[in-house]
Amino acid sequence: MLTDPKMPPPRKGGDAFEWKGTDDLTGEDRFERELPEVMRAVVDEFRGPSPDLVQRAIERGRRQRRVNVMRWSGALAVVLCVGSLLVSAASGGTRFFGGGEDSAPAAIRPVDLRKTWNGDLLDNLTAALPPDGTVSNGEASFAGSGPLVLRGEAHVAADFRNALGLSRVEVSISQPDGGPDAAKDVFCPDFSCEVTVGEDGSSVMTHAPSPPMTTWSAMHLRPDNTRTVIRATNLIPGDAAAPVLSLAEIVNAAASWAWDDIRSALTPHAALMPGILPEIIRTGIPGANMSWLTAEPTAADVLVRLDTGITRVRIHLKQVAEDAPLVCERGGCEVGRTESGLPAKAETYVVEDGVSIVQILTVRHPDGLEIRLDSGVVDPKDANVVKTQGGDLTREQLEAIAVSPAWDA
């Protein structure tokens, strides 16, 4: 079998066939033999478009795609806007419960929850850290000018850079009730921390990391139970061999006078939700007993027990603008006022199981405090605990919790 050194044997229908030598080529065989060579020569001689033409064509296509996307996005925005207007019109206005006058809900406007305290916190952090470094990329949160019940904790974090490298510094200031969980705030595995007590009655708990961890931490606890926790994590260098901030510098920052105005603005633990909620429920719902599932300064998950059953209630606190409207965003909702005249929104809907009914009551207090109660919430993980017959609280009972004057004390 003769083969052309330039052309591998092609296949027809999966079977190989033989090329004949040049001496015994017929007209048809010669056509099949020479056609590939002719086509290859044509392709080699073809000159494609210059690179700049290709680039301009690509850019033109990209611009057209951007125009198409913008047109599509604009059309979608118009559809959504019209749809929202139709939904608002179909709601039939605003219904009220417990008194009040009809009025159409105002449009929701963005609410800036940041307070002037946030800038002060960054200034405080700069004053507490060593002067040989710079502070950048800061973020902070503290409702220092808001309702007392929301002033449970202040947070601030920023990058600190000095000649040794870059570290991320996080600070938390609070006045909790103490307990064994305190050590967790300074990353103490198996309580492997060092504790020292000062002459003024304050104590300092410190923890140095073991590789590969790179976070040094310290907690300064004052006699009035106000604690300042600082964590400093190496970013550059990214190892535990050379801390950017020494443990002594972290301790000094935690005990610094720079935090005194923040400490004085904190609300004691007894006046935060974990301290006042049990009495609010006992007073608002006579005969009720409450047990905790989770408890945080601004969020709680509890079980309320009555003779009729057990109801799970989730309570959320946050600060909003005092003139921010309450708006219904779906069916089964009404906006109005409580018996005491506070703006409120009540929602009722059935969970997907078709049996459990969830009630949501949101109440606004004059100082911008918003209280939301989710009653009858069924969690699949503990459905046997909370899914009881007749256990759902009434709207009046939820309202008694939400309007309690203890929230504004």
ChimeraX attribute file (.defattr): number of C-alpha atoms within 10 A of each C-alpha:
attribute: neighborCount
match mode: 1-to-1
recipient: residues
	/A:1	7
	/A:2	9
	/A:3	12
	/A:4	12
	/A:5	7
	/A:6	7
	/A:7	11
	/A:8	9
	/A:9	14
	/A:10	11
	/A:11	10
	/A:12	8
	/A:13	5
	/A:14	7
	/A:15	7
	/A:16	10
	/A:17	11
	/A:18	12
	/A:19	18
	/A:20	16
	/A:21	13
	/A:22	10
	/A:23	6
	/A:24	9
	/A:25	14
	/A:26	11
	/A:27	9
	/A:28	8
	/A:29	13
	/A:30	14
	/A:31	11
	/A:32	13
	/A:33	18
	/A:34	10
	/A:35	10
	/A:36	12
	/A:37	12
	/A:38	10
	/A:39	10
	/A:40	10
	/A:41	10
	/A:42	10
	/A:43	9
	/A:44	8
	/A:45	8
	/A:46	8
	/A:47	7
	/A:48	8
	/A:49	8
	/A:50	8
	/A:51	9
	/A:52	9
	/A:53	11
	/A:54	12
	/A:55	11
	/A:56	11
	/A:57	12
	/A:58	12
	/A:59	12
	/A:60	11
	/A:61	12
	/A:62	12
	/A:63	12
	/A:64	12
	/A:65	12
	/A:66	11
	/A:67	12
	/A:68	12
	/A:69	12
	/A:70	12
	/A:71	12
	/A:72	11
	/A:73	12
	/A:74	12
	/A:75	12
	/A:76	12
	/A:77	12
	/A:78	11
	/A:79	12
	/A:80	12
	/A:81	12
	/A:82	12
	/A:83	12
	/A:84	13
	/A:85	11
	/A:86	11
	/A:87	14
	/A:88	18
	/A:89	11
	/A:90	9
	/A:91	15
	/A:92	9
	/A:93	13
	/A:94	17
	/A:95	18
	/A:96	18
	/A:97	15
	/A:98	13
	/A:99	13
	/A:100	16
	/A:101	10
	/A:102	12
	/A:103	12
	/A:104	13
	/A:105	14
	/A:106	11
	/A:107	10
	/A:108	10
	/A:109	10
	/A:110	9
	/A:111	12
	/A:112	9
	/A:113	14
	/A:114	13
	/A:115	15
	/A:116	13
	/A:117	17
	/A:118	20
	/A:119	15
	/A:120	17
	/A:121	25
	/A:122	21
	/A:123	15
	/A:124	20
	/A:125	24
	/A:126	19
	/A:127	15
	/A:128	19
	/A:129	21
	/A:130	16
	/A:131	10
	/A:132	9
	/A:133	16
	/A:134	14
	/A:135	21
	/A:136	13
	/A:137	10
	/A:138	19
	/A:139	15
	/A:140	20
	/A:141	18
	/A:142	25
	/A:143	23
	/A:144	22
	/A:145	12
	/A:146	17
	/A:147	20
	/A:148	20
	/A:149	25
	/A:150	24
	/A:151	24
	/A:152	24
	/A:153	24
	/A:154	23
	/A:155	17
	/A:156	22
	/A:157	23
	/A:158	21
	/A:159	20
	/A:160	27
	/A:161	19
	/A:162	15
	/A:163	8
	/A:164	13
	/A:165	17
	/A:166	23
	/A:167	25
	/A:168	22
	/A:169	24
	/A:170	20
	/A:171	22
	/A:172	18
	/A:173	23
	/A:174	22
	/A:175	21
	/A:176	19
	/A:177	13
	/A:178	13
	/A:179	7
	/A:180	7
	/A:181	8
	/A:182	18
	/A:183	20
	/A:184	11
	/A:185	15
	/A:186	22
	/A:187	20
	/A:188	18
	/A:189	11
	/A:190	8
	/A:191	14
	/A:192	13
	/A:193	18
	/A:194	12
	/A:195	13
	/A:196	11
	/A:197	12
	/A:198	9
	/A:199	6
	/A:200	8
	/A:201	10
	/A:202	17
	/A:203	17
	/A:204	21
	/A:205	22
	/A:206	25
	/A:207	22
	/A:208	21
	/A:209	18
	/A:210	12
	/A:211	10
	/A:212	10
	/A:213	13
	/A:214	20
	/A:215	23
	/A:216	25
	/A:217	27
	/A:218	32
	/A:219	27
	/A:220	26
	/A:221	23
	/A:222	17
	/A:223	10
	/A:224	10
	/A:225	16
	/A:226	20
	/A:227	24
	/A:228	26
	/A:229	26
	/A:230	25
	/A:231	24
	/A:232	26
	/A:233	25
	/A:234	24
	/A:235	18
	/A:236	15
	/A:237	16
	/A:238	17
	/A:239	17
	/A:240	18
	/A:241	13
	/A:242	14
	/A:243	24
	/A:244	25
	/A:245	24
	/A:246	14
	/A:247	18
	/A:248	11
	/A:249	15
	/A:250	25
	/A:251	20
	/A:252	16
	/A:253	25
	/A:254	28
	/A:255	24
	/A:256	17
	/A:257	13
	/A:258	18
	/A:259	20
	/A:260	11
	/A:261	13
	/A:262	19
	/A:263	18
	/A:264	11
	/A:265	17
	/A:266	22
	/A:267	20
	/A:268	21
	/A:269	22
	/A:270	13
	/A:271	20
	/A:272	21
	/A:273	24
	/A:274	19
	/A:275	15
	/A:276	15
	/A:277	21
	/A:278	17
	/A:279	14
	/A:280	19
	/A:281	21
	/A:282	15
	/A:283	14
	/A:284	18
	/A:285	19
	/A:286	10
	/A:287	11
	/A:288	16
	/A:289	16
	/A:290	19
	/A:291	12
	/A:292	13
	/A:293	12
	/A:294	12
	/A:295	15
	/A:296	12
	/A:297	19
	/A:298	18
	/A:299	16
	/A:300	19
	/A:301	18
	/A:302	19
	/A:303	21
	/A:304	25
	/A:305	18
	/A:306	18
	/A:307	10
	/A:308	12
	/A:309	15
	/A:310	23
	/A:311	25
	/A:312	27
	/A:313	27
	/A:314	19
	/A:315	22
	/A:316	18
	/A:317	19
	/A:318	18
	/A:319	20
	/A:320	19
	/A:321	17
	/A:322	14
	/A:323	12
	/A:324	15
	/A:325	17
	/A:326	19
	/A:327	18
	/A:328	17
	/A:329	13
	/A:330	12
	/A:331	11
	/A:332	12
	/A:333	19
	/A:334	23
	/A:335	26
	/A:336	23
	/A:337	21
	/A:338	22
	/A:339	15
	/A:340	10
	/A:341	13
	/A:342	16
	/A:343	20
	/A:344	27
	/A:345	22
	/A:346	22
	/A:347	19
	/A:348	17
	/A:349	15
	/A:350	12
	/A:351	13
	/A:352	8
	/A:353	8
	/A:354	8
	/A:355	9
	/A:356	17
	/A:357	16
	/A:358	19
	/A:359	23
	/A:360	21
	/A:361	22
	/A:362	22
	/A:363	21
	/A:364	27
	/A:365	21
	/A:366	13
	/A:367	14
	/A:368	16
	/A:369	22
	/A:370	21
	/A:371	22
	/A:372	23
	/A:373	22
	/A:374	19
	/A:375	26
	/A:376	25
	/A:377	20
	/A:378	20
	/A:379	12
	/A:380	10
	/A:381	7
	/A:382	9
	/A:383	11
	/A:384	10
	/A:385	14
	/A:386	21
	/A:387	21
	/A:388	16
	/A:389	11
	/A:390	12
	/A:391	19
	/A:392	26
	/A:393	22
	/A:394	11
	/A:395	15
	/A:396	14
	/A:397	14
	/A:398	22
	/A:399	21
	/A:400	18
	/A:401	22
	/A:402	27
	/A:403	22
	/A:404	15
	/A:405	11
	/A:406	16
	/A:407	22
	/A:408	14
	/A:409	9
